[in-house]
Amino acid sequence: MSDRGEGLAQQRLAKLERLRDRGIEPYPPRYRRTHTNQEAVALFTEQAKEEANIGEVSVAGRITSSRDMGKATFLDLRDGSGKIQLYLRSDQVSKEIYDLLKDIDLGDFIGARGKLFRTRTGEVTVHVHEIVLLAKSLRPPPEKWHGLIDVEKRYRQRYLDLISSEEVRNIFRVRSRVIAAIRHFLDERDFMEVETPILLPVAAGAMAKPFITHHEALDQDLYLRIATELHLKRLIIGGIDKVYEIGRVFRNEGISTKHNPEFTTLESYEAYADYNDVMTMVENMVAHIAHEVAGTLKMPLGEDVIDFTPPWRRAYLRDEIKAKSGIDFEDYQDADSLKRAMQDKGIEVEPNASRGRLIDKLLSTFVEPTLIQPTFLMDYPVDMSPLAKRKADNPRFVERFEGFAGGMEIANAFTELNDPLDQQERFMEQERLRSQLGDEETERMDEDFLVALEHGMPPTGGLGMGVDRLVMLLTNQKSIREVILFPQLRSR
C-alpha cells in the first residue's frame, strides 16, 4: 500500500479504537432492515402517488459519498439493489449520533432509520433520526469510485472493482440471468440437470491438456475434468433421455482474451436427436436467453451489432476454409502434404501437428475471425472429431457443427458416435498420435466409457456451449476476464 494509503488506514484504526472506547461495537452481529434501498424508493413513489402517509424505513449499506453542509450532512448509501440518499440535521438527531459521523468513513457499512421524503432536486431521501455502525472499513476505498483504472488490480481485487463500478456489477447480474435462462429453457423441454465428477482417473471427452493432482488416501493420480461429455453420455445409456450440466471444466492451456484455464460450460445430450436438431435448439436457446436478459435479439459488440434472430446462417467447414484460405484440405490426405501447402502460403505451423490440428489452424486463422454474425459451420473431418458420428454419405466427415458469433466459437455439437467398435478405433488412433507426435491435447482412451457404450446408446445429439463467451457477447465485452469474477492470474 502507498504511504498515503497507510496513513489513511492508521487514521481508520484510530477511529476504530475511539468507537470502542465510547462503548460502540463497530462490528455488530446483525441489523434488521425493513427495505432494500430500491424497495424504499419504490415505497415512497407508491405512497406519494396514493397520497398515503409516508412511513419510516430502516435501510442499510455501504457509504459511497459524504457531503457536509454545516448543520446538515448528506450520505449516499449503496446496497445490492442500488443507492439511496441519507439526510441528517445536527439539531434533529442526538449529539451522540451526530458525533458518530466524525468516526464514520467512506466504505463503512451503516444502518439508518428515518422517514422518506423528496428533496428539492427530486431525489428520494431518508430523513435519518438513527444510525448504527455495522462494519468499520479499515482500508480506504478505491480513489476512482466510478471504476478502477488499473486492469490488473480490477481482476486481482475484484471486490474493489465491484464496489466502484455499477457497470461491472451489472455484467455479473447479466451472467446470473444468462445461467437462469439456460436452465429455464432446458427445464421447460424436460431436460434433467445433473452433476458429474470433477476428479477423474482419465481426462477424456475433449482434445485438451488436463491438470493433474494426487489423491493421498487412494494413492492415485487424478485429473480435473476437461469436459463433462463422457459421464453425461453414460446417463443417456442409463436411460435418462434428456440431460444437461452447467459446470466448470479445467484445461491446462494458454490464457488469452478468449481463454481461461477454468471456465463454465453447458453440455446437453438428447436421445433420438441429431446435430440438425441440436442446431435448431441452439439458435432458439440463444435467442431466448438474449430476450430474457436484454429484451432484444440485436446486441452491440464493439462496432458491430449481432443479430441472434433464428435461423442462423449455415455453411460447410470445407467450403469456408477453401474460400478464405485458398486451401482445400481434402486435396491433402496426410499431415505432411497439408503442412507443405500451408507453408507455401506463409502459414506458420507446429512441426509435429496432426492433420486435424492443421485444419483447425486454418479455421482459427482464416475463418473464425470473420464470423461476426451467428453462423453454424457444419461437417468436420473425422481427424478433428473422435467422438462424433460419421456421415453416411461420406465417412471421411462427421456430423458435427460449431456455432460462431462475434468472431469466436461459442458452441460445439455432434451427432454422437454410438458404435463402440468405431469409438475404440478412434481412441486408439488418438493414443497413437499422442505417442508419435507428443501431442498432449489429443483425446484419451477411456475404457470404462467403452464398456458403457457396449451396452448400447441410442442415436443422440450432444452440445457443448461456452457460457463465459456467451456472456461476453451479451454484455459487449472483448475479454473473457471481464465476465469471470475471479480469472486466473500469474502469482505476484
LOZA-968235 format. One line per field, with one value per residue (C-alpha): residue number from 1; residue in three letters; x, y, z. Coordinates in Angstrom, 2 decimals, always signed. Example, Ala and Ser with C-alpha at 12.3 -4.5 7.8 and 13.67 -1.06 7.14 Angstrom:
2
pos = c(1|2)
code = c(Ala|Ser)
X = c(+12.30|+13.67)
Y = c(-4.50|-1.06)
Z = c(+7.80|+7.14)
//
This chain:
492
pos = c(1|2|3|4|5|6|7|8|9|10|11|12|13|14|15|16|17|18|19|20|21|22|23|24|25|26|27|28|29|30|31|32|33|34|35|36|37|38|39|40|41|42|43|44|45|46|47|48|49|50|51|52|53|54|55|56|57|58|59|60|61|62|63|64|65|66|67|68|69|70|71|72|73|74|75|76|77|78|79|80|81|82|83|84|85|86|87|88|89|90|91|92|93|94|95|96|97|98|99|100|101|102|103|104|105|106|107|108|109|110|111|112|113|114|115|116|117|118|119|120|121|122|123|124|125|126|127|128|129|130|131|132|133|134|135|136|137|138|139|140|141|142|143|144|145|146|147|148|149|150|151|152|153|154|155|156|157|158|159|160|161|162|163|164|165|166|167|168|169|170|171|172|173|174|175|176|177|178|179|180|181|182|183|184|185|186|187|188|189|190|191|192|193|194|195|196|197|198|199|200|201|202|203|204|205|206|207|208|209|210|211|212|213|214|215|216|217|218|219|220|221|222|223|224|225|226|227|228|229|230|231|232|233|234|235|236|237|238|239|240|241|242|243|244|245|246|247|248|249|250|251|252|253|254|255|256|257|258|259|260|261|262|263|264|265|266|267|268|269|270|271|272|273|274|275|276|277|278|279|280|281|282|283|284|285|286|287|288|289|290|291|292|293|294|295|296|297|298|299|300|301|302|303|304|305|306|307|308|309|310|311|312|313|314|315|316|317|318|319|320|321|322|323|324|325|326|327|328|329|330|331|332|333|334|335|336|337|338|339|340|341|342|343|344|345|346|347|348|349|350|351|352|353|354|355|356|357|358|359|360|361|362|363|364|365|366|367|368|369|370|371|372|373|374|375|376|377|378|379|380|381|382|383|384|385|386|387|388|389|390|391|392|393|394|395|396|397|398|399|400|401|402|403|404|405|406|407|408|409|410|411|412|413|414|415|416|417|418|419|420|421|422|423|424|425|426|427|428|429|430|431|432|433|434|435|436|437|438|439|440|441|442|443|444|445|446|447|448|449|450|451|452|453|454|455|456|457|458|459|460|461|462|463|464|465|466|467|468|469|470|471|472|473|474|475|476|477|478|479|480|481|482|483|484|485|486|487|488|489|490|491|492)
code = c(Met|Ser|Asp|Arg|Gly|Glu|Gly|Leu|Ala|Gln|Gln|Arg|Leu|Ala|Lys|Leu|Glu|Arg|Leu|Arg|Asp|Arg|Gly|Ile|Glu|Pro|Tyr|Pro|Pro|Arg|Tyr|Arg|Arg|Thr|His|Thr|Asn|Gln|Glu|Ala|Val|Ala|Leu|Phe|Thr|Glu|Gln|Ala|Lys|Glu|Glu|Ala|Asn|Ile|Gly|Glu|Val|Ser|Val|Ala|Gly|Arg|Ile|Thr|Ser|Ser|Arg|Asp|Met|Gly|Lys|Ala|Thr|Phe|Leu|Asp|Leu|Arg|Asp|Gly|Ser|Gly|Lys|Ile|Gln|Leu|Tyr|Leu|Arg|Ser|Asp|Gln|Val|Ser|Lys|Glu|Ile|Tyr|Asp|Leu|Leu|Lys|Asp|Ile|Asp|Leu|Gly|Asp|Phe|Ile|Gly|Ala|Arg|Gly|Lys|Leu|Phe|Arg|Thr|Arg|Thr|Gly|Glu|Val|Thr|Val|His|Val|His|Glu|Ile|Val|Leu|Leu|Ala|Lys|Ser|Leu|Arg|Pro|Pro|Pro|Glu|Lys|Trp|His|Gly|Leu|Ile|Asp|Val|Glu|Lys|Arg|Tyr|Arg|Gln|Arg|Tyr|Leu|Asp|Leu|Ile|Ser|Ser|Glu|Glu|Val|Arg|Asn|Ile|Phe|Arg|Val|Arg|Ser|Arg|Val|Ile|Ala|Ala|Ile|Arg|His|Phe|Leu|Asp|Glu|Arg|Asp|Phe|Met|Glu|Val|Glu|Thr|Pro|Ile|Leu|Leu|Pro|Val|Ala|Ala|Gly|Ala|Met|Ala|Lys|Pro|Phe|Ile|Thr|His|His|Glu|Ala|Leu|Asp|Gln|Asp|Leu|Tyr|Leu|Arg|Ile|Ala|Thr|Glu|Leu|His|Leu|Lys|Arg|Leu|Ile|Ile|Gly|Gly|Ile|Asp|Lys|Val|Tyr|Glu|Ile|Gly|Arg|Val|Phe|Arg|Asn|Glu|Gly|Ile|Ser|Thr|Lys|His|Asn|Pro|Glu|Phe|Thr|Thr|Leu|Glu|Ser|Tyr|Glu|Ala|Tyr|Ala|Asp|Tyr|Asn|Asp|Val|Met|Thr|Met|Val|Glu|Asn|Met|Val|Ala|His|Ile|Ala|His|Glu|Val|Ala|Gly|Thr|Leu|Lys|Met|Pro|Leu|Gly|Glu|Asp|Val|Ile|Asp|Phe|Thr|Pro|Pro|Trp|Arg|Arg|Ala|Tyr|Leu|Arg|Asp|Glu|Ile|Lys|Ala|Lys|Ser|Gly|Ile|Asp|Phe|Glu|Asp|Tyr|Gln|Asp|Ala|Asp|Ser|Leu|Lys|Arg|Ala|Met|Gln|Asp|Lys|Gly|Ile|Glu|Val|Glu|Pro|Asn|Ala|Ser|Arg|Gly|Arg|Leu|Ile|Asp|Lys|Leu|Leu|Ser|Thr|Phe|Val|Glu|Pro|Thr|Leu|Ile|Gln|Pro|Thr|Phe|Leu|Met|Asp|Tyr|Pro|Val|Asp|Met|Ser|Pro|Leu|Ala|Lys|Arg|Lys|Ala|Asp|Asn|Pro|Arg|Phe|Val|Glu|Arg|Phe|Glu|Gly|Phe|Ala|Gly|Gly|Met|Glu|Ile|Ala|Asn|Ala|Phe|Thr|Glu|Leu|Asn|Asp|Pro|Leu|Asp|Gln|Gln|Glu|Arg|Phe|Met|Glu|Gln|Glu|Arg|Leu|Arg|Ser|Gln|Leu|Gly|Asp|Glu|Glu|Thr|Glu|Arg|Met|Asp|Glu|Asp|Phe|Leu|Val|Ala|Leu|Glu|His|Gly|Met|Pro|Pro|Thr|Gly|Gly|Leu|Gly|Met|Gly|Val|Asp|Arg|Leu|Val|Met|Leu|Leu|Thr|Asn|Gln|Lys|Ser|Ile|Arg|Glu|Val|Ile|Leu|Phe|Pro|Gln|Leu|Arg|Ser|Arg)
X = c(+0.00|+1.21|+2.36|-0.85|-2.88|-1.01|-1.69|-5.41|-5.50|-3.86|-6.45|-9.20|-7.64|-7.54|-11.25|-11.96|-10.31|-12.25|-15.50|-14.72|-13.63|-17.10|-18.76|-19.76|-19.38|-18.04|-18.99|-22.42|-23.78|-27.00|-29.22|-32.88|-33.65|-37.22|-36.46|-33.65|-32.71|-34.63|-37.68|-37.55|-37.55|-40.42|-42.36|-42.09|-43.12|-46.18|-47.22|-46.77|-48.90|-51.68|-51.22|-50.79|-48.90|-45.17|-43.83|-40.43|-37.90|-34.73|-32.10|-28.51|-25.47|-22.03|-21.34|-20.10|-20.32|-20.48|-21.29|-21.03|-23.26|-22.53|-25.52|-26.59|-24.90|-25.86|-24.66|-25.05|-25.80|-25.46|-26.67|-27.05|-30.18|-28.92|-28.30|-30.37|-29.55|-29.49|-30.04|-29.10|-29.50|-27.48|-30.47|-32.78|-30.69|-28.95|-25.45|-24.21|-25.49|-24.18|-20.79|-20.72|-20.42|-16.93|-15.68|-17.54|-15.66|-16.39|-16.63|-18.17|-21.43|-24.21|-27.89|-30.19|-33.76|-35.96|-38.82|-38.78|-39.11|-38.15|-35.56|-35.95|-33.79|-36.28|-34.19|-35.91|-34.10|-34.25|-34.54|-32.48|-33.01|-30.98|-27.82|-25.93|-22.39|-22.45|-18.86|-15.88|-13.78|-10.10|-8.85|-9.85|-11.97|-10.58|-9.85|-11.94|-15.41|-16.64|-14.24|-10.67|-8.18|-5.57|-6.78|-4.57|-5.95|-9.51|-9.10|-6.92|-9.10|-12.48|-14.29|-12.85|-13.96|-17.47|-17.51|-16.52|-18.37|-22.07|-21.22|-19.12|-21.82|-24.31|-22.12|-22.36|-26.07|-26.46|-24.27|-26.50|-29.59|-27.98|-27.47|-31.01|-32.36|-30.41|-31.92|-35.41|-35.12|-33.91|-36.14|-39.17|-38.12|-37.92|-34.13|-32.83|-29.99|-27.29|-23.84|-20.92|-17.43|-14.71|-11.87|-11.39|-8.97|-8.95|-9.28|-11.28|-14.14|-12.23|-8.93|-7.15|-4.26|-5.54|-4.45|-3.19|-3.44|-2.90|-5.33|-3.41|-5.86|-6.23|-2.56|-3.78|-3.22|-6.43|-7.25|-9.51|-12.18|-11.70|-15.31|-18.48|-19.27|-18.50|-20.32|-23.38|-23.37|-23.28|-26.56|-28.08|-27.00|-28.66|-31.99|-32.12|-33.13|-32.54|-29.74|-27.60|-24.97|-23.74|-20.34|-16.66|-14.13|-10.36|-7.82|-4.09|-3.78|-2.76|-4.52|-5.97|-8.92|-10.94|-9.33|-9.14|-7.78|-11.10|-14.34|-18.04|-19.74|-23.22|-23.31|-26.60|-27.48|-30.76|-31.57|-33.16|-31.89|-29.10|-26.92|-29.63|-32.00|-29.28|-28.62|-32.24|-32.17|-29.02|-30.30|-33.64|-31.97|-29.57|-32.45|-34.44|-31.51|-30.91|-34.58|-34.66|-31.59|-31.76|-35.25|-33.80|-32.12|-29.82|-26.80|-23.93|-20.41|-17.76|-18.58|-20.90|-24.47|-25.04|-28.49|-29.33|-32.68|-33.15|-32.44|-28.70|-26.54|-25.38|-22.20|-19.88|-16.48|-14.66|-16.21|-15.44|-11.81|-11.29|-12.89|-10.94|-7.52|-7.37|-6.63|-8.96|-7.83|-9.41|-6.67|-4.17|-4.90|-1.98|-0.40|+2.86|+1.26|-1.17|+1.66|+3.64|+0.59|+0.16|+3.84|+3.75|+1.19|+3.40|+1.39|+3.47|+2.69|+3.83|+6.40|+4.53|+0.96|-1.54|-3.76|-6.72|-4.77|-3.60|-7.19|-8.11|-5.28|-6.79|-10.18|-8.96|-6.68|-8.80|-12.42|-13.27|-12.37|-14.72|-17.79|-19.30|-22.96|-24.18|-23.09|-23.06|-20.11|-21.07|-19.46|-15.93|-13.21|-13.10|-9.49|-10.84|-13.74|-13.01|-16.37|-18.73|-20.69|-19.51|-21.67|-23.40|-22.64|-19.03|-17.32|-14.29|-16.52|-18.65|-21.99|-20.58|-21.15|-19.60|-21.52|-19.72|-20.58|-18.50|-15.50|-15.28|-16.62|-19.48|-20.86|-19.70|-22.09|-22.24|-24.47|-22.78|-20.77|-22.60|-20.73|-18.40|-16.05|-15.61|-15.15|-12.44|-10.58|-10.82|-9.46|-6.57|-5.74|-5.66|-3.35|-1.11|-0.93|-0.04|+2.75|+4.03|+3.69|+3.93|+0.61|-0.89|-4.10|-5.30|-8.33|-7.64|-8.71|-11.49|-12.00|-14.80|-16.75|-16.23|-17.70|-20.71|-21.06|-21.03|-24.29|-25.90|-26.51|-29.41|-28.87|-28.03|-27.43|-24.90|-23.96|-21.17|-21.58|-19.18|-21.18|-18.44|-18.17|-21.94|-21.93|-19.18|-21.47|-24.45|-22.52|-20.35|-17.04|-13.87|-12.09|-13.22|-11.65|-14.38|-17.10|-15.35|-15.46|-12.03|-9.99|-6.69|-3.69|+0.02|+1.20|+2.74)
Y = c(+0.00|+3.55|+5.84|+7.80|+4.61|+3.50|+6.86|+6.65|+3.11|+4.26|+7.02|+4.46|+2.24|+5.24|+5.87|+2.21|+2.49|+5.70|+3.98|+1.07|+3.42|+5.01|+1.61|+1.38|-2.08|-1.48|-4.98|-5.87|-9.33|-8.23|-5.39|-5.67|-3.54|-3.13|-2.41|-2.58|+0.79|+0.04|-1.08|+2.11|+4.30|+2.25|+2.54|+6.33|+6.54|+4.40|+6.16|+9.59|+8.50|+7.36|+10.39|+7.99|+8.68|+8.34|+5.86|+5.15|+2.72|+1.09|+0.72|-0.47|-0.45|+0.96|+4.70|+5.78|+9.56|+12.13|+15.85|+18.07|+21.15|+22.67|+21.74|+19.05|+16.03|+14.08|+10.49|+8.14|+4.62|+1.67|-1.89|-4.72|-3.17|+0.36|+3.74|+5.90|+9.27|+9.89|+13.29|+14.17|+17.51|+18.22|+19.82|+16.89|+13.95|+13.30|+14.68|+11.10|+10.19|+13.31|+12.87|+9.32|+10.82|+12.07|+8.49|+7.15|+6.96|+6.20|+2.45|+1.87|-0.05|+1.57|+1.08|+4.13|+4.68|+7.59|+8.97|+9.14|+12.45|+14.03|+16.81|+19.97|+18.33|+15.46|+12.74|+10.28|+10.57|+9.17|+11.88|+10.00|+10.11|+7.00|+5.43|+2.32|+1.41|-2.12|-2.62|-0.29|-0.35|-0.30|+0.42|+3.38|+2.63|+2.95|+6.55|+6.11|+5.23|+5.12|+2.40|+1.30|+2.15|-0.50|-3.54|-5.96|-4.63|-4.91|-8.63|-9.42|-7.49|-7.96|-6.80|-3.31|-3.44|-4.35|-1.66|+1.06|+0.20|-0.26|-1.42|-4.31|-5.31|-5.34|-7.69|-10.30|-9.72|-10.48|-13.57|-14.88|-14.25|-15.99|-19.16|-18.94|-18.51|-21.57|-23.64|-22.34|-23.12|-26.69|-27.45|-26.41|-29.01|-31.79|-31.93|-33.15|-31.23|-33.39|-33.16|-35.31|-35.83|-33.21|-35.53|-38.31|-41.22|-40.40|-36.87|-37.65|-36.08|-33.29|-32.59|-30.66|-30.97|-31.68|-30.60|-33.46|-33.94|-36.77|-38.35|-39.35|-41.88|-43.73|-43.14|-42.40|-39.66|-37.95|-35.29|-32.28|-32.83|-31.22|-31.90|-33.44|-35.32|-38.95|-39.06|-37.41|-40.00|-42.70|-41.25|-41.44|-45.10|-45.49|-44.31|-40.59|-39.37|-35.64|-34.50|-31.41|-29.97|-26.42|-26.51|-25.71|-27.54|-27.18|-27.12|-26.64|-24.28|-20.71|-17.61|-15.10|-12.78|-15.91|-18.49|-19.01|-22.26|-22.86|-21.90|-22.69|-24.87|-26.09|-29.64|-31.25|-34.60|-35.67|-39.21|-39.73|-36.34|-35.47|-32.44|-30.79|-30.91|-29.51|-26.68|-25.61|-25.88|-23.73|-20.83|-20.87|-21.12|-18.21|-16.11|-16.97|-16.01|-12.70|-11.80|-12.72|-10.70|-7.78|-7.70|-7.72|-10.11|-7.43|-6.87|-4.39|-5.82|-3.21|-1.55|-4.36|-5.29|-9.02|-10.29|-13.55|-13.93|-17.53|-19.08|-18.54|-18.84|-22.38|-23.14|-26.07|-26.02|-27.21|-24.52|-21.71|-22.72|-23.06|-19.68|-17.82|-19.54|-20.87|-24.36|-27.32|-29.64|-32.62|-32.29|-33.21|-36.52|-36.54|-34.05|-33.64|-32.63|-30.25|-28.75|-28.05|-26.42|-24.17|-23.27|-22.38|-19.73|-18.42|-20.01|-20.98|-24.49|-26.59|-29.16|-32.19|-31.05|-33.69|-33.22|-32.40|-29.75|-28.23|-27.95|-26.34|-23.83|-22.92|-22.48|-20.29|-18.19|-17.54|-18.26|-17.79|-14.07|-13.32|-14.95|-11.93|-12.74|-16.04|-18.89|-22.67|-24.38|-27.94|-31.30|-31.64|-34.13|-37.24|-36.27|-33.38|-35.20|-38.51|-38.56|-37.68|-39.97|-40.36|-39.06|-41.91|-40.49|-39.54|-41.40|-39.09|-36.47|-36.45|-34.91|-32.03|-28.29|-25.40|-22.20|-18.86|-15.25|-12.15|-13.82|-16.70|-20.19|-20.40|-23.91|-27.33|-30.21|-33.69|-36.45|-38.63|-41.68|-44.69|-47.52|-48.92|-50.58|-47.39|-45.44|-47.81|-47.43|-43.63|-43.70|-45.93|-43.57|-40.64|-42.57|-43.34|-39.64|-38.73|-41.29|-40.40|-36.61|-35.94|-34.06|-33.87|-32.35|-35.49|-37.44|-40.10|-43.71|-44.17|-47.92|-47.64|-45.46|-48.03|-50.71|-48.44|-47.83|-51.57|-51.78|-49.66|-45.93|-44.66|-42.08|-38.91|-35.23|-33.60|-29.97|-28.08|-24.32|-21.81|-19.84|-17.26|-16.44|-16.17|-13.67|-11.73|-11.39|-10.31|-7.71|-6.24|-7.41|-8.19|-10.21|-13.33|-11.92|-9.29|-11.91|-14.28|-12.97|-14.29|-15.01|-16.86|-14.53|-15.02|-15.12|-11.91)
Z = c(+0.00|-0.71|+2.14|+1.71|+1.90|+5.03|+6.62|+5.91|+7.25|+10.50|+10.83|+10.47|+13.12|+15.48|+14.81|+15.50|+18.91|+19.71|+18.86|+21.15|+23.92|+23.70|+24.04|+20.36|+18.79|+15.26|+14.06|+15.49|+14.58|+12.89|+11.75|+10.83|+7.80|+6.65|+3.00|+0.47|-0.99|-4.17|-2.18|-0.10|-3.22|-4.69|-1.41|-1.39|-5.05|-4.43|-1.22|-2.78|-5.74|-3.41|-1.12|+1.76|+4.96|+4.26|+6.79|+8.25|+6.82|+8.03|+5.30|+5.32|+3.07|+2.32|+2.39|-1.02|-0.69|+2.11|+1.84|+4.94|+4.68|+8.08|+10.23|+7.79|+6.24|+3.11|+2.64|-0.30|+0.87|-1.51|-1.07|-3.57|-5.03|-5.61|-3.99|-1.67|-0.15|+3.62|+5.26|+8.85|+10.66|+13.78|+15.52|+14.78|+15.98|+19.27|+19.80|+20.16|+16.70|+15.02|+16.72|+15.37|+11.88|+12.78|+13.04|+10.01|+6.70|+3.08|+2.73|+6.16|+6.44|+8.42|+9.13|+9.08|+10.19|+9.24|+7.20|+3.40|+1.59|-1.71|-1.84|-3.91|-6.56|-6.75|-5.08|-2.73|+0.60|+4.12|+6.80|+9.36|+13.11|+13.95|+12.54|+13.57|+12.53|+11.08|+9.84|+10.03|+6.87|+7.81|+4.30|+2.14|-0.93|-4.46|-5.35|-8.50|-7.23|-10.82|-11.90|-11.26|-13.98|-13.06|-15.00|-13.05|-9.78|-11.09|-11.69|-8.68|-6.22|-7.89|-4.76|-5.28|-8.92|-7.82|-5.12|-7.54|-10.75|-11.38|-14.91|-13.57|-11.09|-13.95|-16.04|-13.31|-12.80|-16.52|-16.16|-13.38|-15.51|-18.51|-16.48|-15.10|-18.66|-19.87|-17.07|-17.77|-21.49|-20.93|-17.95|-19.99|-22.58|-19.97|-19.75|-16.40|-14.73|-13.15|-11.59|-12.70|-11.19|-11.39|-10.29|-12.83|-13.37|-17.12|-18.53|-21.66|-23.57|-25.30|-27.04|-24.29|-21.84|-18.31|-14.85|-12.68|-8.92|-6.44|-4.02|-0.88|+0.57|-2.73|-3.63|-7.14|-9.69|-10.75|-13.33|-13.26|-15.88|-19.27|-20.28|-18.86|-22.06|-21.30|-17.98|-19.48|-22.28|-19.61|-18.34|-21.84|-21.88|-18.47|-19.81|-18.98|-22.44|-21.93|-19.65|-19.09|-16.78|-16.23|-14.58|-14.53|-16.65|-16.47|-19.29|-18.88|-21.81|-22.58|-21.34|-23.80|-24.24|-25.15|-22.84|-19.08|-17.60|-15.81|-17.48|-17.43|-19.99|-20.71|-22.05|-23.05|-24.60|-26.14|-27.19|-30.62|-31.83|-34.29|-34.94|-37.04|-34.07|-31.81|-34.29|-34.10|-30.31|-30.02|-32.13|-30.29|-26.88|-27.50|-28.84|-25.70|-23.46|-25.27|-24.99|-21.29|-20.30|-22.75|-24.24|-27.75|-30.17|-31.56|-29.34|-29.76|-29.79|-30.38|-33.68|-34.76|-33.94|-33.69|-34.62|-32.85|-34.63|-35.88|-38.27|-38.22|-41.32|-42.11|-44.08|-44.65|-42.95|-46.06|-48.27|-45.79|-45.31|-49.07|-49.75|-47.04|-47.23|-50.80|-49.45|-49.95|-47.17|-48.97|-51.59|-48.84|-47.15|-44.71|-42.35|-44.29|-47.58|-45.88|-43.87|-47.06|-48.69|-45.67|-45.53|-49.23|-48.28|-45.46|-42.64|-39.60|-38.37|-35.43|-36.56|-35.16|-35.79|-36.86|-39.91|-37.66|-35.81|-39.11|-40.33|-37.02|-37.59|-40.98|-39.33|-36.47|-38.69|-41.77|-40.97|-37.30|-37.07|-39.99|-38.43|-36.69|-37.24|-35.78|-38.06|-37.92|-39.63|-40.47|-41.30|-39.94|-40.95|-38.79|-37.94|-35.83|-34.20|-32.44|-30.61|-33.49|-35.82|-39.42|-42.25|-44.02|-47.49|-46.76|-43.89|-44.04|-42.40|-39.27|-38.32|-36.32|-36.19|-34.36|-33.65|-34.01|-33.25|-32.64|-34.28|-31.77|-31.19|-28.70|-29.33|-30.48|-31.21|-32.70|-33.70|-31.09|-32.05|-30.61|-32.38|-29.66|-32.15|-34.20|-30.95|-29.78|-33.08|-32.80|-29.23|-30.35|-33.22|-30.79|-28.47|-31.45|-32.34|-28.76|-28.74|-32.21|-32.11|-28.38|-28.58|-25.08|-26.43|-28.20|-26.98|-24.32|-24.16|-21.58|-21.33|-18.76|-21.19|-23.93|-21.63|-21.05|-24.79|-25.46|-23.51|-26.24|-26.62|-28.77|-31.54|-29.61|-30.27|-27.95|-27.31|-25.58|-25.16|-23.61|-21.04|-20.49|-24.19|-24.49|-21.62|-23.43|-26.44|-24.34|-22.32|-25.10|-23.61|-25.55|-22.84|-21.01|-17.85|-17.76|-17.32|-14.86|-11.31|-10.39|-13.56|-13.33|-12.90|-12.58|-8.95|-7.76)
//
